[in-house]
Amino acid sequence: MAASQPSGSLFAGKRRTGSFTPAEADGNEQDFDVREDEEQNVKLLQTIELLLAAGYFRARIKGLSPFDKVVGGMTWCITTCNVDIDVDLLFQENSTIGQKIALTEKIVAVLPRMKCPHRIEPHQIQGLDFIHIYPVVQWLVKRAIETREELGDYIRKFSVSQFNKTYKTPEDEEFSAIKGKATSTVSDIKSTYKPERKYRRHDVDKLKDEETRVQSTLLEYGRRYGFSKSDKMEDDEKAAKKKAAAAAIGGKEGEKTLEELQAEEERRISMLMSGMSAMGLQEGKLTAKNVGSIVGMQSAEIQQIASEYAEKQAEIEQIEKTERVGGAQQHKRNTALLGKQINQSTEKLQELQAKHAELQKTYKATQEKLKEALSRSERIDEEMQKLSTIETDENQGLLQTLKSLVSMNESLKRQEQEFKAHCKEEMARLKEGIDRLKHASDSEMSEDQARAGLIEKQYNADKEKLHKIRLLLARKNRDIAGLQRKIDEVPSRAELSQYQRRFVELYNQVAATHKETKQFFTLYNTLDDTKLYLNKEVNLLSSIYDNFNQAMSSAANKEQFLKQFEQIVEGVKNNRAKVEQRKQEEKMRRDQLNDKYLDLVEKQRLYFKTVKDFQEECRKNEILLAKTQK
């Protein structure tokens, strides 16, 4: 008896690489060969290498079909890009065409949401058209690597922020140590170089024009805001210097217009300055009037101090008259107090006298400068008169240019003197600040040294702490690496599913072999029983043949022989009845098992039908969700 060879047996024929297995209407697969294309094979190898380079090592398993490798790799890339996809890959290698197309439709539906520039259809993935699959896989791998890098950067930044919340580096501690001092230094610089008001205008309400108010405010703070030449005017002026004495009429009129604008602006500034009063020293310039007012002010202060001294003296005399109960001790105390006040007043008087002498010297120097300026002004007037006498129509343009240059030179000299005076004042103030800071730094030197020692100790302690933390971190990293290796040794869900499928296949093969062996044993037992019955039959016939002549010799022997023969026939009939009963019992058992098998087949058919309906409803649900999102 020959048993049929099952499809799951080890002796079953293997499918060729270029074969394709579509399913029939009843779900059974139908094998037929497809012509292999070299370009398709090249693209398949490139796709698998690309997935391996991206980190999808499941594509290295040789037992998987190209469809499982490609679909699994695409699903892995989509999941790595943080995009959800409703796919259940449980190694359904023997899926039907409908199941494969439904699986690929879900993948293709996700690609437009990821803004994939390449178009692909489900039947191209199911048909393993690697010429069109490769660009999509290449784009998905690139997108997955970018997403993984972004996630790595985010995790790195988060780790750094968590570290900074708990620990500090030496650079951070150094910055925190100098932060307060730097802040105070910046605030001191801001307060030192802040704008200072030098003049004050009393009739502010009379200024209605916004530009005039702005100009007046800038003048109060010592900033000169007036007419400025444009680039075009400066170019015209340079061109006028290079021309000859006989310039064009248009050029002369332009120069006159410029001078008129400058003169008008100067008059306007002078008018605004006339309505202001000085808040302090005027940019290093002292006139005779200012010197006299300063001297008068100092003399008034001296008189005020003298009157205060007289009042204090009168009060002391009054106290001596009214309060003599204190005795000698009170008298000594009052005497010491008065002596101290006298010394203070004397020192103030000496300081005021020294200031008065300095101001007197300044006044004399200013008078000399004034005389020099007047004499110089007279010489300039004489020169101007001489120039006016020699002025003609031919050299009038040149003289106007010289006048403008002279006035510009004078204004520049005046501005230079003002700037030098301002620089001297600023230098004196800065020197005073430097001296003050030096005195303060000498007193703080010891405190800084103590603070530096404390900081050094704290730095060494923190450095040691950081070293210990790094050692602990290295130990933890080693433990984590060991645990990671152990975790990697544990098979994943996909690998377990693969092992399960392989075990099921091996079980089916073992079951088929066992069934085949059982059939052989049954055949052997049947043939052995047949042989036994045939031997018994031969022995019985031989015994009948041997005893037949002796039994027929007499009637008693004949009757005894017939009785024995009937007993033998009755025993055979009983054995046959038992075998027939056993046969009927086995038939009933077979019918019961067949009924159970038919029920299970019906349940399986209903299960597959329900799964198909559920997938169809899920697809409709996804379509409705996509429409509602749009």
Helices and strands as residue ranges (DSSP letters): E 19-20, E 32-33, H 38-54, G 57-60, H 66-80, H 97-110, G 112-114, H 122-126, H 130-166, H 170-192, E 199-201, G 204-206, H 210-220, H 231-242, H 249-274, E 276-278, H 288-322, H 327-389, H 396-489, H 493-551, H 555-629
